[in-house]
């Protein structure tokens, strides 16, 4: 019996990962975790639920209420709260590419810590996480080094050590699109745009990356009509 | 200007740390953080607030609502929820001393991650944390090794790296009582008992440790009449 926790934001990477884990890696029992932290793009949570409901291997899908994040962040990220707008990718200066305004302070360590607690409580020894090489350009907490060091912390656990695995960390976003299609992902049921509109804005950093990924994979994005 | 985040649970260690930081270490600006995670001993939060209100150096005191912890823990710790009772110390077997039932899976990594996000948002580079050597007997996430490895993760931050400091980690609980008295702590305004009663139960692991600490320091505990 293979069981694990999977972080499912509802974006293209995590939804592809969910399907990859179930179909290619043959995980039988998935404990899926999503986070409602007041993100402008909360539509992704709807897509996370749709995908989790569809797969019988998902035994439990929890959406944790992390609205306290607004309190602690107070205008320090463009993804949360009303203070800062999400920038267009072309308006992010080179100097900011090591940490764009879409960075949420220490977010991934928070989310992975919660996932590790959840995993330990459900007797899962592995967390699957959709961090992906391209994310590295801006976020220190998407790097291989970050994951290694997180695993070093958790290896100290005296009983139920939990390990974070990021199968896509060395893949390009184009390859993730390929893997998604191979594993039956319906990309119309994934959400990527950082802005909270009805349709993808096509200009924010994630929309631009998504478009490039589909181009590289030679596929059409069903969200773009 | 010395500024920092301090984790203030309302227990004797964290309240002593708060006073020590302000009075001995001369920290001018404190961002205090407490957590409401449905702990049975939520009375500690009242004491945390009392102490933060008293000190003008505390610029902000946030109590984060972490009730989602009940959802992810589901009966895997005696400190949260109604499933498992808090045991008397004498009923914890030697085999369980490396991880008693009072252990909350991955709690400290969760709480410190939130604190680091808060620190980064408030432009603080240091988090003060009341981990203390005696806690080590049961909790992997109270050890020096744990803190070192957490700091290694956070040192990867490309801009505002945050460091966790635990000034009491090599002190005994008796020494912490001494430090508390030297720095003006009113121990009647700290709460330690894991059970949720009106008065300390005197038999749970934390009550027993508290009593021993006061004995070692040669002081009377104002909570015990």
Interface residues (C-beta under 8 A of the other chain):
Chain A: X33 X62 X64 X65 X66 X67 X68 X69 X71 X72 X73 X74 X76 X98 X99 X104 X105 X106 X107 X109 X110 X113 X114 X116 X117 X118 X120 X121 X122 X140 X141 X143 X145 X146 X149 X150 X152 X153 X154 X156 X157 X158 X159 X160 X162
Chain B: X33 X62 X64 X65 X66 X67 X68 X69 X71 X72 X73 X74 X76 X98 X99 X104 X105 X106 X107 X109 X110 X113 X114 X116 X117 X118 X120 X121 X122 X140 X141 X143 X145 X146 X149 X150 X152 X153 X154 X156 X157 X158 X159 X160 X162
